């Protein structure tokens, strides 16, 4: 084999190894970055859930009329209302 050709092949091999190492380092950096972002998001979610839980536990409905209104709204059957409307439209 020609010595110059052999040198060129060795140089290409070295460059390939350097590029692989660079890509591996970059992958490690991205994985660390994503892990840090995910950890920060989980911490914020935890804090937010704690705050929402505290707010929900502190909320008490004082007005009985409001409670009755809310109960009335929850008791509505939207499926039946839509069905009656659809029946009238089809006629």
C-alpha positions in Angstrom: 0.0 0.0 0.0 1.2 3.5 -0.8 2.5 5.2 2.3 0.8 8.4 1.4 -2.5 6.6 1.0 -2.0 4.9 4.3 -1.4 8.2 6.0 -4.5 9.7 4.5 -6.6 6.7 5.8 -5.1 7.0 9.3 -5.9 10.7 9.3 -9.5 10.0 8.2 -9.7 7.4 11.0 -8.4 9.9 13.6 -10.9 12.6 12.4 -13.7 10.1 12.6 -12.7 9.3 16.2 -12.5 13.0 17.1 -15.9 13.7 15.6 -17.4 10.7 17.5 -15.9 12.0 20.7 -17.3 15.5 20.0 -20.7 14.1 19.3 -20.6 12.0 22.5 -19.7 15.1 24.5 -22.5 17.1 22.9 -24.9 14.3 23.6 -23.8 14.2 27.3 -24.3 18.0 27.5 -27.8 17.8 26.0 -28.8 14.9 28.3 -27.6 16.8 31.3 -29.4 19.9 30.1 -32.7 18.0 29.6 -32.3 16.3 33.0 -31.8 19.7 34.7 -34.8 21.2 32.9 -37.0 18.2 33.8 -35.9 18.4 37.4 -36.7 22.1 37.5 -40.1 21.5 36.0 -40.8 18.8 38.5 -39.8 21.1 41.4 -42.1 23.9 40.0 -44.9 21.4 39.6 -44.5 20.2 43.1 -44.5 23.7 44.5 -47.5 24.6 42.4 -49.5 21.6 43.5 -48.7 22.4 47.1 -49.9 26.0 46.7 -53.1 24.9 44.9 -53.7 22.3 47.6 -53.4 25.0 50.2 -55.7 27.3 48.3 -58.3 24.5 47.8 -58.2 23.5 51.5 -58.7 27.2 52.6 -61.6 27.8 50.3 -65.0 27.5 52.0 -68.3 28.5 50.4 -70.1 30.7 52.8 -73.2 31.5 50.8 -75.8 28.7 50.8 -77.5 30.2 47.8 -74.3 29.8 45.8 -74.0 26.2 47.0 -77.5 25.5 45.8 -76.9 27.2 42.5 -73.8 25.1 42.0 -75.6 21.9 43.0 -78.4 22.8 40.4 -75.8 23.3 37.7 -74.1 20.0 38.5 -77.4 18.2 38.3 -78.2 19.3 34.8 -78.1 16.5 32.2 -76.6 18.0 29.1 -77.0 14.8 27.1 -80.8 15.0 27.5 -80.9 18.7 26.6 -78.9 18.0 23.4 -81.1 15.0 22.5 -84.3 17.1 22.8 -82.8 19.9 20.8 -81.6 17.5 18.1 -85.1 15.9 18.0 -86.7 19.4 17.5 -84.2 20.2 14.7 -84.8 17.0 12.9 -88.6 17.7 12.8 
